Amino acid sequence: MQPTATVLVYSDNADTREQVRLAAGRRPAADVPPVEYVECATLPAVLSTLEKHRIDVCVLDGETAPAGGMGVCRQIKDEIFDCPPVLLLIGRPQDAWLASWSRAEAAVSHPIDPVALAGELAGLLREKDGSEAQVQPL
């Protein structure tokens, strides 16, 4: 049986969470493992999930209220040991600088482009898989 990757999707909008799942699908690329999604609609749910479960990548909606994905990203980067990489959904391409401020590894803008989202998610899954497999020289 092939291992799966777990992707946390945070948005207060159920339609946005569904769009992410449908856009990326069960396998965003042929060379990454199948994906299981964990959905969260609130900041406390995100924090609890990150503490209790192995999450490989987080997809955070920057347009979520009251705790937007950009602020949540910055918070988890500060508070969660070995924080998984983050893909941030931003309101418009001009907000990319805010994604950098939040320390997200990648960003895609609304409306969600399935090709862009699947590509960025697959890239983060590849990096995570590669970073765990590499042995760092002393």
Secondary structure, DSSP 4 states (H G I P E B T S, - for coil): ----EEEEEE-S-HHHHHHHHHHH-S-SSTTS--EEEEEESSHHHHHHHHHHS--SEEEEETT-SSS-HHHHHHHHHHHSTTPPPEEEEESSGGGHHHHHHTT-SEEEESSP-HHHHHHHHHHHHHHHHHHHHPPPP-
